[in-house]
Every structure is written in structure tokens, then in C-alpha cells.
Amino acid sequence: MGQVFLQSRRIAEYEVDLLGEPGTVLEIGPGHGVLTKILVERGFKITAVEKDRYIFGELQSLRAANLNLINMDFLDMAPGSYDYIIGNIPYSISSPIVFKLYEFEFRRSVIMVQKEFAEKIAFPDDMSRLYVNAHVRYNVELKRYVSRKNFNPQPEVDSAILVLEKKKYEEPYPLEFLDGVLVQMFSKKRKKLSNIFDICPEDLADKRPSNLTVSEILGLARLLFDSGSSAHR
Ligand SMILES: C[S@@+](CC[C@H](N)C(=O)[O-])C[C@H]1O[C@@H](n2cnc3c(N)ncnc32)[C@H](O)[C@@H]1O
């Protein structure tokens, strides 16, 4: 369950500062409550979802009028509306959590994830299915890196703090269609686009998937959708 616990109150305060004025907040995986305690003190109205029932039991000692603790898997949670979502989330399910978040309404989300995952989502250098899927859903900012030394037990990787803000999705095709195109593209990422798709804009024909911009990929998906085809060679 990715149970490494942040030891630095200063870093936890930095994360809470990124949220903004106190409002309603959903916390994913409160653990021993390093973030939760600060949220309680600052007057946020908190819903905290912890999957582990032993940790959930310990958390009962934090009892506060503005804290609602729930013992369940965040991935099974019914979507709701919060001002903010925060969490130092388990590394192994970062991707499902990031995409589940999209079902919720929120102004800003602050999450701590594995450094490499954060970089993959934040920077286009290594264009990927994950990057495009994240960027059609969110504005993404990598705020800072956090050394593994700040956790107990110490993990084998460093972390980074991401801020996600939801974007309005305005493409004419469903997100699932786009993902199908991305799967096709990135499973053949060394090939030229003209060798992946039957239909492809002329100016992109000689490019490879990893050299495209998000807007070029969205344009290509639009063309494929309009032509009723995502057929590959
Ligand atoms: C990386 S630890 C962080 C704990 C705490 N927020 C901190 O910063 O020290 C992740 C926490 O998420 C909990 N967790 C793991 N999978 C979960 C899930 N699917 N839904 C809710 N909580 C989960 C773990 O039990 C653990 O408490």
C-alpha cells in the first residue's frame, strides 16, 4: 500500500500552502496524518480516505469537528465535489489515482508522487501516452522535488510535488478514442506516422510519435475520428 510516511512538517506545510484559502478538501491516504493535522489546524473541512484499517484505527485519535475519516479504497470512491484534493499517494497506483481524480470536481489538487512519474507527467521531453492523457485533462506543474530522506521507512526513490488543475476537454471525440490512438502510436514509437496510420496529415507523415506536440496529436486524432478510422498499417 505504499506505506512510507513523510517526516517533515515543513514539507507538509508547503503542500497545504499550495492549496489556497481553507475550503473543502479530500485527502487520499492520510497515513499517520502529517497533512491531516495541518488541514485540521487551518480550518479546512476535510474528508480523508484511508484504505488500511489498522492505520484508520490509529487515525481515530485525530478526532475533530472538521474531519471526516473514511475507511475505504479511494479507487472505489463515488466521485464528488471538493475545493481541493491532496495526498502523498502510494507510488504503485499513482496513475490510476491521477485518472480517477478526473471524475471529481475540484479547483486544485496537490499530490506527492515518485519523482520519475512526476517528470513523465510534467515534462514533454519524453512524449508518452501518460503525458498526453494527463495534459488533455489537467494543467500540470511540478513544484519541487522531495528527497527520500524525508520519509520513514526510507523508500528507494525520490519524490516530487505536483499541482493539477482540471482543464475543460473540448475535443469532438471521447477520451477513450484518443487513448486508443495513443496506444497505437506509442506501441510503435520508432516508426514514422505514415507507417502507423492509413490517414495522416502530410506535414506529420515523416515524424515519429515522440517528436509530436500535444496539439499535433489532438489534430491527428480529430482527423482519424472524422474519417471514421483509426486503422493502422
Ligand atoms: C505514501 S503513504 C503517505 C501517508 C501520509 N499521507 C504521509 O504523507 O505520511 C500512502 C498512504 O495511502 C494509503 N493507501 C494506499 N492505498 C490506498 C487506497 N487505494 N486508497 C486510500 N488510501 C490508500 C496507505 O495506507 C498510506 O497510509
The ligand as an SDF file (V2000), in Angstrom:
LIG
                    3D

 27 29  0  0  0  0  0  0  0  0999 V2000
    2.7860    7.1780    0.8380 C   0  0  0  0  0  0  0  0  0  0  0  0
    1.7250    6.8210    2.2340 S   0  0  0  0  0  0  0  0  0  0  0  0
    1.5080    8.5010    2.7970 C   0  0  0  0  0  0  0  0  0  0  0  0
    0.8620    8.6590    4.1290 C   0  0  0  0  0  0  0  0  0  0  0  0
    0.7550   10.0960    4.6400 C   0  0  0  0  0  0  0  0  0  0  0  0
   -0.1490   10.8840    3.7780 N   0  0  0  0  0  0  0  0  0  0  0  0
    2.0990   10.7530    4.7110 C   0  0  0  0  0  0  0  0  0  0  0  0
    2.3470   11.6680    3.9390 O   0  0  0  0  0  0  0  0  0  0  0  0
    2.9130   10.3440    5.5280 O   0  0  0  0  0  0  0  0  0  0  0  0
    0.2050    6.3720    1.4140 C   0  0  0  0  0  0  0  0  0  0  0  0
   -0.9890    6.1430    2.2880 C   0  0  0  0  0  0  0  0  0  0  0  0
   -2.0870    5.7970    1.4470 O   0  0  0  0  0  0  0  0  0  0  0  0
   -2.7740    4.6490    1.9810 C   0  0  0  0  0  0  0  0  0  0  0  0
   -3.3700    3.9680    0.8210 N   0  0  0  0  0  0  0  0  0  0  0  0
   -2.7850    3.0520   -0.0050 C   0  0  0  0  0  0  0  0  0  0  0  0
   -3.6160    2.6930   -0.9930 N   0  0  0  0  0  0  0  0  0  0  0  0
   -4.7650    3.4040   -0.7950 C   0  0  0  0  0  0  0  0  0  0  0  0
   -6.0180    3.4630   -1.4990 C   0  0  0  0  0  0  0  0  0  0  0  0
   -6.2260    2.7330   -2.5840 N   0  0  0  0  0  0  0  0  0  0  0  0
   -6.9840    4.2870   -1.0170 N   0  0  0  0  0  0  0  0  0  0  0  0
   -6.7710    5.0120    0.1060 C   0  0  0  0  0  0  0  0  0  0  0  0
   -5.6120    5.0010    0.8070 N   0  0  0  0  0  0  0  0  0  0  0  0
   -4.6080    4.2170    0.3610 C   0  0  0  0  0  0  0  0  0  0  0  0
   -1.6850    3.8850    2.6910 C   0  0  0  0  0  0  0  0  0  0  0  0
   -2.2240    3.0070    3.6710 O   0  0  0  0  0  0  0  0  0  0  0  0
   -0.8490    5.0280    3.3000 C   0  0  0  0  0  0  0  0  0  0  0  0
   -1.3780    5.4400    4.5200 O   0  0  0  0  0  0  0  0  0  0  0  0
  1  2  1  0
  2  3  1  0
  2 10  1  0
  3  4  1  0
  4  5  1  0
  5  6  1  0
  5  7  1  0
  7  8  2  0
  7  9  1  0
 10 11  1  0
 11 12  1  0
 11 26  1  0
 12 13  1  0
 13 14  1  0
 13 24  1  0
 14 15  1  0
 14 23  1  0
 15 16  2  0
 16 17  1  0
 17 18  1  0
 17 23  2  0
 18 19  1  0
 18 20  2  0
 20 21  1  0
 21 22  2  0
 22 23  1  0
 24 25  1  0
 24 26  1  0
 26 27  1  0
M  CHG  2   2   1   9  -1
M  END
$$$$
